[in-house]
Amino acid sequence: MSDTLTKNKKYRPQIAAVKEAAERIANVSVLTPLAHSLTYSRKYGANVFLKREDLQQVRSYKIRGAYNKISSLPRQQLEKGVICASAGNHAQGVAFACNNLEAKGVIYMPITTPRQKVEQTQMFGGKWVEVILEGDTFDDSYKAAMIHGDKHSLVFIHPFDDEKVIEGQATIGLEMLEQSKDTIDYIFAPLGGGGLLAGLSSVFKQLSPNTKIIGVEPDGAASMTFALREGKVAELEEIERFVDGAAVQKVGVRNFDLCKENLDQMFTVPEGKICQTILDLYSQDAIVAEPAGAMALSALDFFAEEIQGKNVVCLVSGGNNDITRMAEIKERALLYAGLKHYFIVRFPQRAGALKEFVATVLGPNDDITHFEYSKTHNRENGPAVVGIELKDRNDYEPLVKRMKEQNFYGQYLNNNQDLFQFLV
């Protein structure tokens, strides 16, 4: 298989190449708005703008790199076909490009991929794309795609570690500079494999070198932070896959090199904080963001003093959020905010015990949101798993104190990962 991953560490995206990419993708990539956010500008005392890549036709910026790469291939190769592996946005970008260019495409996706993403990929690809579900993880699908591509001489379209892909993503930087009336002081952008920030940072370091560029990763999949600490591309043994658009165990070689040189800082944010940002964007601004799309904004709380009075751009990278995930998103947000707590509560085996618990232990604003109990023995006390939602995180300590005073307290579960994973 022809794979352009040459691992050329001296590669630097040139502005001329990025401008060529912008011309190449002009007919398919939407000029997304650089929208002033009244909500976040007031909150931080800054001029905060959102680069709305969630408004692309495939609802993410991935169309830029995928189309730039595939459209640069000779017609003979397009007729033979291309291949990729992806569990989400890259798959949709490749599918759209194949359909538009009438190029044969094979897309491997894990069996565990949500049906909505599989159906969207098939819809964008039409008759030009074959979607193959194989393996339980992205790595499984990737290996299968590599074998299939080698056998049929297909070009592998890498999701991030490819020169044409990087140059396609870099077109966002050109647009930002053209759209902004004032100098951009800060850019916050999400990072998964690193293709977006490799391209974006290269443009700004050449055209607006004083702009500070902050890369944002989820706590549970901080692959670039880990690589920079190690001083080389290194693979994380395990990652949290909740932020699926940034759940990458190992960043790209080119991407690492460019980010190491161009980024001013890497920053990680808790998954629960990202969830709260998703809810805030929806309720306050009617923006549907996926977890990776909300990451950049999630970092602003931690830079609140530094960005006061500054011109700040946050990249909303995508809006492919499955509505079936909203219950989990709300739960994670409450847990992060210290408003949701799970306990093993030991109830006396007598009538009226639950009523007593509600009357003497729960505060006036506390609410039971989960209750799991089964009487299967004749012991003096019977354990129940109880989830309690608070209105104020400061109500937690008084709640625990009352539980202990009334002899209801058994065990706190939020910090017990072996048990907690069955609840959330």
N, C-alpha and C positions, 0 to 999 in steps of 0.2 A: 504494500500500500504506500502511496506517496503521501508522506506526512511532512509538513513544512516545519516541524519542530526541530530546528537546527541547533537550538541552544546557543545562539550567537550572543554572548554577553555584551558585545560591543554595540549592539543594535540601539539606535536612538531614533525615535520617530521625528522626521523632519516636517516642518510646517508645510512645505510644498506637497509632501505625500498626504498629509492630513487634508489639505485643500482638494487634492485629487479625489480623496475618499468622499469628501462632502459633495462634490459634483456627481460622483458615481451613485450615491445613495439618495440624491435629492428628490427623485420621483417616488420613493417609497417611505422615506423617513419624514415624519412630521416635524416641523419646526415648533418644538414644544415651548410653551410660555415660560418666561422667567418671571413668576408671579410674586408680587409683594404680599407678604403675609401680615395682615393687621394683627392677627391673634398672637403670633410669636414675636412680632416687633414690639408690641406693648409689653409682653411678658418679660422680655430681656432688655428692653431699653435700647434696642439696636434696629437697624434696617435689615430685616430678614426676608430673603427671597427664596422661593421654592422653584427649582428647575424640575418641571413636571414630566418626567419621562414615563410616568404611568399612563400618559395620554397618547403614547405611540399606538399604532394599529395593533401590535401584539402585546400592548400594555407593559412594555419594558424597553429599556435601551438596547437590548440584545439584538434587535433588528439591524442596528448600525454595523456592528462588527461582522455578523453573519452574512449580511448582504454584500458588504464590501469585499469580503473574502471570496464568496462564491462567484460574484459577478466578475472578479478579476481572473478567473480560470478560463483557459481556452475552450472554445465551443466543443471540441472533440472530447475533452474531459467531462464537460457538463452532460454530454450525451451518454457517456459511460457511467457517470454518477458520482455522488458524494455520500459521505456517511458521518454520523455523529452519535454521541451518547450524551443523554441529558435527562434530568428528571423534571425539567420545568421550562424556564424562559428561553434558554438557548435552543431547545428543541423547537419551540414555536417560531423563533427567528429564522432558523434554518429551513423549517417547513415553508414559511412565507416566501423566503428567497427562492426556494426550489420551484414553487408554484409560479411565481412571477417571472422567473427566468426560463421556465419550462425545462428544468434540469431534474434528472432522476435523483431521488434522495432516499436513504435508508436511515431511520432514526431508532436507536435502541433506547428503551426506557425500562427502569425497574418494574417488576410486577406490582410492587407496592405503590407506584405512582397514583395519586388520586385520579379518579375517572375523569373529572373535569379537565385536568391538564392533558390527558391522553386525547380526549375528544377535541379540545382546542387545537392540539397539534395536527390531528387528522383533518380538521376543518381548514386550517391555514394551508396545509400541504395539498389537499385535494387528491387528484389522481396521480400526482407526480411523486408522492411520498408514501413509503411503506413504513409503518410503525411496528416495531417488534418488541414485545414485552419479554424481558429475560432477566433473571436474577432478582435477588431481594434488595440489593444496594446498587448505587451508582457504579461502584468499582466492578461489580459483576457485569453490569451492562457495558461498561467501558471495555473490559477484556473481551467480551463477546463481539463487540463492534470492531475491535482491532483484528480479530480472527476473520470475521466476515469481510472486512475491507481488504485485507491482504489477499484473500482468496479471489476477490472479484476486481482488484486493482482500482479501488475507490479512494478518492482523496478524503482524508479525515479532516473534518472542520472542528478544530479545537475550540473549546468555549472561551479560552482566555490567553493561552501562551502561543500566539501567532501574530506575526507582524501586521498582516492585513486586518486582523480582528482588532488589534490594539489601535491601529490608525482609524478604523471605523468608530470605535468608542471615543477616540480623541476629538472627533468632530463636535462633541458636546462642549468641549472647551472653547472652540471657535465661536459657537453660538452664544455661549455665556458672555464672552467679551464683546460681541457685536450687540447683544441685547442690553447690556448694562450701561447706564448713562454715567455712572460713577466708578471709581476704582473699587475693585472687589478686595476687601481686606482678608476675608476668611472663606475657605471652601470646606465644607464637611461632606464627605462622600463615602458610601459603603464599600467594603472590600470583601471579596470572596476569594477568587483565584488571582485577582489583581489586574485583570485586563483593563477595566474601566479606569482605575487610578493610575496605571502605567501610562495610558494615553493622555488622560486629562492633566496629570501633573507635568508631563513633558511639554504640552502646549503652554501652560501657565509659566513654567520656568523660563521659557523662551520669550513669551510675549508680555507677561506680567509677573516678573520675578519676585516682587515684594508681597505678593498674595501668599498668605499662609495656607497650606493644604493639610487638612487633617483626615487621615483614613480611619474609618470606624468599623470595628469587627464585633461580633457577639462574643461574650465571655466564653461560651462553650465551644467555639470554633475559631480561636484566634490564631490562625495559621501564619499570617504575615508577622504578627507580633512575635510568635515563637521563632520564625525563621530569622528575623532581625536580631533577636537575642542570641541565637546560635551562630550568626554570622554567615549563614548559608541556607539554601533551601533544605528544609527538613520536614519530615512527615509527622503529624500528630498521631499518636497511637489510637486515641479515641476522640470523638467530637460529639457535641450535642447537635442534633439534626433539626431542631425546631425552626431555626432561621434557614430554611432550605435553600434560599437563593445565595447564601454565604457559607453553607456547610461544606467546606473544602478542607481536606486533610493536608494537602500540600499545594502551595502556591506555584505559579509558573516561574520558570527560570528567568525569562526576559522580564517578567513582571517584578520579581524580587529585585533584580538589578536596578530597574528604573525607579521603583518605589524607595529603595535604599538611598538612592541619589537625590530624589526630588521631594519626598514627603517631609514635612516639618515635624509631624508627630503621628504615631499610631495610637489609637485609643479603643478600649473595649468597653462595651456596655452590657449590663445584665439583660437576659432574655425577658424578664418580667418588666423592665423599664421599656423595652421595645413594645411589648404588648400594651402598656398604658398609652404609649404614643399612638399606636394604631387606633385605639378607642377614642383618643382625643381628636385625632385628625378626622375621624368619621363624625363624631358628635358636634365638633366645633366648626369644621370647614367642609363637611360632606365629601371628604377625600377617602377613597378606599385604597389603602396601601397594604402591600404584603409585608411580612416581617423585615425582609432585607430593605424594602422601600422606606420603612420608617426608621431605619438605624441611624441615619445621619442626624435627623432631628432629635433623636433620643440622646445624643451626646451633648446637646446645648446646655442642659442643666449643669453639667460639670464644667462648663466654660463661661458661666453666666457673667462673672465679673470681668473676664478678659475681653468679651465681645461687646460690652456696653459702648454704645455710640458708634459701632463699626458697621460696615456693609458686609453682610454675611449671606452666603448662598449655601443652601442645603439641597442635595440631590435626592428627589423622590424617585428611586430607580425603577419601581415597578408596582403594579396594582393587581397582580394575579393572586388574589387571596380567596381561598375556598371558604364559602360561608359556613360550611360544616365545622370549621376550626374556631368559630367565634366563641363557643363556650369555653374551650381551652384557653383562648387568648384572654378572656375576662378573668378566668381562674388564676392564670399566671400573673396578671396585673394586680389582682387583689393580694396574692401571696407576696409579691415584691413590695407592695405598699404597707405590708404588715397588718392587713385588714382581714385576712382569712387564716384561720388556725384549726388544725386537726388534733384531737386528743383521743386517747383511750380513757373513757370515763367509767369508773367502777360504781355501778348502781346497786344499792341494797336490794336483795331479792324479796321485795314486799310491795304491796299495792301503794300507789301514791309517790313512789320514789322519783319518777320523772317530773311529776307536778312540783315536787319539792325542789328539784334541780332548777326548774324554770323560775320558780318564785324566789329562791334564795341565792342562786348563783349567777344567773344571767343578769346583766345590767339592763337598764331601760331601753338602750339602743342596740343591744346584742340580738343576733338572729341565728337560730339553728338552720343551717342549709344542707346538712348531711347527717343522717342518723342510720346506723347499722347495728342491729342487735338481734340476737337469737338465744333464747333460753334453752340450753341443752343439758343442764346439770342442776344439782341442788346445793351448790355452794352458797355461802353467805352473801357474796358479792358477784355480780355478773358484769363483764366488760362490754362496753359498746363503743363503736367508733363514731365520734361526734365532730362535725365540722361547724365552726361558729364564725360568722361574719360580723365584724365590728364597724362602727361608724368612724371611730377615731383610734389610731394605732396606740394611743396612750391608755386605752381601756384594757389593754392586754394584761398588764401586771396586776391590776385589781381583780380581773377575772380569775387568774390563776390563784391568787391569794384566797379568794372566796371558795374556789374548788377544793383547795387544800384544807381550809378551815372546816368545811362541811364533809370532809373525807370522801369526796368524789374523784379527786385527782388520781389518774393512773399513769399516763405517759404522754409526753408531747411528741407528735409525729412529724411535724414539719421538717425536723432535722434528721429524721431517721429514713434515709433514702431507700433502704431495702423494703420498708413498709410503705413509704410515701408514694412510690411509683405505682402502686395499685390504686391509689386514690386520684391521681392527677395524670 
